[in-house]
Amino acid sequence: MAILAPTSLSKHPLSSSSTLSQLTTPTIFGSKLKLRETEQTRFSLSTSFKYIFFLLDFSKAYCFLVRSNPGFRLMASKEPVGMTTKLGSDKIETEVGVENGCDLFDEMKHRFLSFKKQKFMENLEHYQNLSNGQAPKFMVIACADSRVCPSNILGFQPGEAFIVRNVANMVPPCESGPSETNAALEFAVNSLQVENILVIGHSRCGGIRALMSMEAEADSSFIQNWVVVGKNARLNTKSAAHNLSFEHQCRHCEKESVNCSLLNLLTYPWIEEKVKKGTLSLHGGYYDFIDCTLEKWTLDYEGSNLKESDKFAVRNQSFWC
């Protein structure tokens, strides 16, 4: 807590009668001497407040002020040394944290300046064009997992992909109501006119593990209330892979949830209309970061039986390794 420094008071007598005339002596004291003593006392009190601090551990110590003739005295707890030591260690930890934070941002600054020098300035015309608007061919829906960066693993350059990342790369159905994911879908499909939507799942997904571990569909947890979007993938996995271990079930569900998201995309009328016309394609992908492989497939709308059932076909399936 910052304390304002006290106003500096002169120790020397006032040197001119004109200056004295600017002061109004309170009649309660009846003399200029009393005024000077009062100002000195006020100065002393203001200075002493610099050393007053609030103790953090209220269970062990308390702080209060006692009025006395010279000024105020600070009455501390029975364990002032211990508390001071604790506060000192907290200060050291805070300073270390700040220092580490500075190191992280120093590294970030270095990376940014390298990007500016080696990419931005060398492709200045491209970035100037991007400042006027974007026209990406792809919309990518990926997981927020720090190990899964679409631009990093697929080499997207600025302006090439409109990317949305959420927990477990899920697409809620249209009837679920608004979310940041379908708001981004609306913008990408209707405004940016993207030609491809790619949903990428990945290995060892924490969101899918949470989905597979659920006992009920509703919970106070934000995570469970979100991943319940993939309940159909969970049901399909439990049916098809019930004899497998939990780890293998999770891996199965990581891929199954991508297919369920592709079907959920078709619940948006303006997406299905473009897919039917052939101006928009829906793709699935699965990135295994353990051995760095990627499976890719495309939903075959014409070959699927979506009206009578949720059975769908895929085409252009490939395995990149």
C-alpha positions in Angstrom: 0.0 0.0 0.0 1.6 3.2 -1.1 1.8 6.0 1.5 2.1 9.5 0.5 5.3 11.2 1.7 4.6 14.0 4.3 4.8 17.6 3.2 8.3 19.0 4.0 8.3 21.4 6.9 11.0 24.0 7.4 13.1 23.8 10.6 14.0 27.5 10.4 11.9 30.5 11.6 9.9 32.3 9.0 12.0 35.1 7.7 9.4 37.8 6.7 6.3 39.4 8.2 4.5 39.0 4.8 4.8 35.2 5.1 3.6 35.3 8.7 0.6 37.3 7.6 -0.5 34.4 5.4 -0.9 32.0 8.3 -3.9 32.0 10.5 -3.2 31.1 14.1 -6.0 29.0 15.6 -7.5 30.9 18.6 -7.7 27.7 20.6 -4.0 27.7 21.2 -3.6 31.5 21.5 0.0 31.6 20.3 2.3 30.9 17.3 4.4 28.6 19.4 1.5 26.3 19.9 0.9 26.3 16.1 4.5 25.3 15.4 4.3 22.5 18.0 1.1 21.2 16.4 2.7 21.2 12.9 5.7 19.3 14.2 3.5 16.8 15.9 1.5 16.4 12.6 4.8 15.8 10.8 5.9 13.2 13.3 2.6 11.3 13.0 2.7 11.4 9.2 6.3 10.0 9.3 5.4 7.3 11.8 2.6 6.0 9.5 5.2 4.9 7.0 6.1 2.1 9.3 2.6 0.8 10.0 1.7 -2.3 8.0 -1.2 -4.7 8.2 -0.4 -8.2 9.3 -1.5 -10.9 6.9 -2.0 -13.8 9.3 -4.9 -12.6 11.4 -5.1 -15.9 13.3 -1.7 -15.3 15.0 -1.5 -11.5 15.3 -3.5 -8.3 15.4 -2.7 -4.7 15.0 -4.2 -1.6 16.6 -3.3 2.0 17.5 -3.2 3.5 20.9 -3.4 7.2 21.5 -0.6 8.7 23.7 0.8 12.2 24.3 3.7 12.0 21.7 1.7 10.3 19.0 0.5 6.9 18.1 2.2 3.6 19.0 1.8 0.3 17.1 0.9 -2.6 19.3 1.8 -5.9 17.5 1.3 -9.6 18.2 3.3 -11.8 20.5 5.1 -13.2 17.5 6.5 -10.2 15.6 9.7 -12.0 14.5 8.0 -15.0 13.1 5.5 -12.9 11.2 8.2 -10.6 9.8 10.1 -13.7 8.7 7.0 -15.1 7.0 6.3 -11.8 5.2 10.0 -11.6 4.2 9.8 -15.1 2.6 6.6 -14.2 0.8 8.3 -11.1 -0.6 11.2 -13.3 -1.8 8.8 -15.7 -3.5 6.9 -12.9 -5.1 10.2 -11.4 -6.4 11.3 -14.7 -7.8 7.9 -15.1 -9.6 8.1 -11.7 -11.1 11.7 -12.4 -12.2 10.6 -15.7 -13.9 7.7 -13.9 -15.5 10.0 -11.3 -16.9 12.2 -14.0 -18.3 9.2 -15.6 -20.0 8.1 -12.3 -21.6 11.7 -11.5 -22.5 11.7 -14.8 -24.5 8.3 -13.9 -26.0 9.6 -10.5 -27.0 12.6 -12.1 -28.7 10.3 -14.4 -30.6 8.0 -11.6 -31.7 10.9 -9.4 -32.9 12.3 -12.4 -34.8 8.9 -12.9 -36.4 8.7 -9.3 -37.4 12.2 -9.3 -38.9 12.2 -12.7 -40.6 8.6 -13.0 -41.7 6.6 -9.8 -41.4 9.1 -7.4 -43.0 10.1 -9.9 -45.6 6.5 -10.5 -46.7 5.3 -6.9 -46.0 3.0 -6.8 -49.1 1.2 -10.0 -48.0 0.6 -8.6 -44.5 -0.6 -5.3 -45.8 -3.1 -7.1 -48.0 -4.3 -9.1 -44.9 -4.8 -5.8 -43.1 -7.5 -5.0 -45.6 -9.5 -8.3 -45.1 -9.3 -12.0 -44.9 -10.4 -14.8 -47.3 -9.4 -18.1 -45.8 -10.2 -21.4 -47.5 -10.3 -23.3 -44.3 -12.1 -23.2 -41.0 -10.4 -25.5 -38.5 -12.0 -26.6 -35.2 -9.3 -28.0 -32.9 -8.8 -28.7 -29.2 -7.4 -26.1 -26.9 -4.8 -28.6 -25.7 -1.4 -26.8 -25.8 0.2 -29.8 -27.6 -2.2 -29.4 -30.6 -1.6 -26.2 -32.6 -3.1 -26.5 -36.1 -0.9 -23.8 -37.5 2.2 -25.6 -36.2 1.4 -29.1 -37.3 -0.3 -28.3 -40.6 1.7 -25.3 -41.6 -1.1 -22.7 -41.9 0.2 -19.3 -42.6 -1.6 -16.0 -41.6 -4.8 -15.6 -43.6 -5.1 -19.3 -44.6 -7.3 -20.7 -41.9 -10.0 -19.4 -39.5 -9.3 -21.4 -36.4 -11.5 -22.1 -33.4 -10.2 -24.0 -30.4 -12.3 -25.4 -27.6 -12.1 -28.3 -25.1 -12.1 -31.6 -27.0 -12.7 -29.9 -30.4 -16.5 -30.3 -30.2 -19.2 -28.9 -32.4 -22.6 -28.6 -30.5 -25.8 -29.3 -32.6 -27.8 -26.3 -33.7 -30.6 -26.9 -31.2 -28.1 -26.6 -28.3 -28.3 -22.8 -28.5 -25.6 -20.2 -29.0 -21.9 -20.7 -28.1 -18.7 -19.2 -29.2 -18.2 -22.2 -31.5 -21.3 -21.9 -33.6 -21.0 -18.1 -33.6 -17.6 -18.6 -35.3 -19.2 -21.2 -37.6 -21.8 -18.6 -38.7 -19.2 -16.0 -39.4 -16.8 -18.3 -41.2 -19.4 -20.0 -43.4 -21.8 -17.1 -44.1 -19.4 -14.1 -44.1 -15.9 -15.4 -45.0 -17.4 -18.1 -47.3 -14.9 -20.8 -46.3 -14.8 -23.8 -48.6 -13.7 -26.4 -46.0 -14.4 -27.2 -42.4 -11.8 -29.4 -40.7 -12.5 -30.9 -37.3 -9.3 -32.3 -35.7 -9.2 -34.7 -32.8 -6.1 -35.8 -31.0 -4.5 -38.5 -28.8 -4.7 -38.4 -25.0 -7.4 -35.7 -25.0 -8.3 -34.7 -21.5 -11.8 -33.5 -22.6 -12.6 -36.9 -24.0 -11.3 -38.6 -20.9 -13.7 -36.4 -18.9 -16.5 -37.4 -21.2 -15.8 -41.1 -20.8 -15.6 -40.7 -17.0 -18.9 -39.0 -16.6 -21.5 -40.7 -14.5 -24.3 -38.2 -15.3 -25.1 -35.8 -18.1 -25.3 -32.7 -15.9 -22.9 -31.5 -13.3 -21.8 -28.2 -11.7 -18.5 -28.5 -13.6 -18.1 -26.2 -16.6 -16.0 -29.0 -18.3 -18.7 -31.7 -17.9 -21.4 -29.3 -19.0 -19.5 -28.7 -22.2 -18.2 -32.2 -23.0 -21.7 -33.6 -22.7 -22.1 -32.3 -26.3 -20.2 -35.5 -27.2 -22.7 -37.8 -25.5 -23.5 -39.6 -28.7 -19.8 -40.4 -29.3 -19.6 -41.7 -25.7 -22.7 -44.0 -26.3 -21.3 -45.2 -29.6 -18.0 -46.0 -28.0 -19.5 -47.8 -25.1 -21.5 -49.9 -27.5 -18.7 -50.7 -30.0 -15.7 -50.9 -27.6 -17.2 -52.1 -24.3 -14.8 -55.1 -24.2 -11.7 -52.8 -24.5 -9.7 -51.1 -21.7 -10.6 -47.6 -20.6 -7.6 -46.2 -22.4 -8.6 -47.9 -25.7 -12.1 -46.7 -25.2 -10.9 -43.1 -24.9 -8.8 -43.5 -28.0 -11.9 -44.8 -29.9 -14.0 -42.0 -28.6 -11.4 -39.4 -29.7 -12.1 -40.4 -33.3 -15.8 -41.0 -32.8 -16.3 -37.6 -31.4 -14.9 -36.1 -34.6 -17.5 -37.9 -36.7 -20.3 -36.8 -34.3 -19.1 -33.2 -34.7 -19.3 -33.6 -38.5 -22.9 -34.8 -38.2 -23.7 -31.9 -35.8 -22.4 -29.5 -38.4 -25.2 -30.7 -40.7 -27.8 -29.7 -38.2 -27.1 -26.1 -39.2 -29.4 -25.4 -42.2 -27.0 -23.0 -43.9 -24.1 -25.5 -43.6 -26.1 -28.4 -44.9 -27.3 -26.3 -47.8 -23.8 -25.5 -48.9 -22.6 -29.0 -48.4 -25.5 -30.3 -50.6 -24.6 -27.8 -53.3 -20.9 -28.8 -53.2 -19.6 -25.4 -52.2 -18.6 -26.5 -48.7 -16.8 -29.7 -47.7 -16.6 -31.3 -44.2 -13.4 -33.1 -43.1 -12.3 -35.0 -40.1 -8.8 -35.5 -38.8 -7.0 -37.3 -36.0 -3.6 -36.2 -34.8 -1.5 -38.6 -32.8 1.3 -36.6 -31.2 2.8 -39.7 -29.6 4.2 -41.0 -33.0 3.3 -37.9 -35.0 0.8 -39.3 -37.5 -2.4 -37.8 -38.9 -5.5 -39.5 -40.3 -7.7 -37.5 -42.6 -11.1 -38.2 -44.1 -14.0 -36.3 -45.8 -17.7 -36.8 -45.1 -19.5 -38.2 -48.2 -22.8 -36.4 -48.1 -24.3 -38.0 -51.1 -23.3 -41.5 -50.1 -24.7 -41.1 -46.5 -28.1 -42.0 -45.3 -28.7 -39.1 -43.0 -32.4 -38.7 -43.3 -33.4 -42.1 -42.0 -30.4 -42.7 -39.7 -27.2 -41.2 -38.6 -25.2 -43.5 -40.8 -22.7 -41.7 -43.0 -20.0 -42.5 -45.5 -16.5 -41.1 -45.9 -14.2 -40.6 -48.8 -10.7 -39.6 -49.5 -9.5 -41.3 -46.4 -5.7 -41.2 -45.9 -3.1 -41.8 -43.3 -0.1 -39.3 -43.1 3.0 -40.7 -41.4 
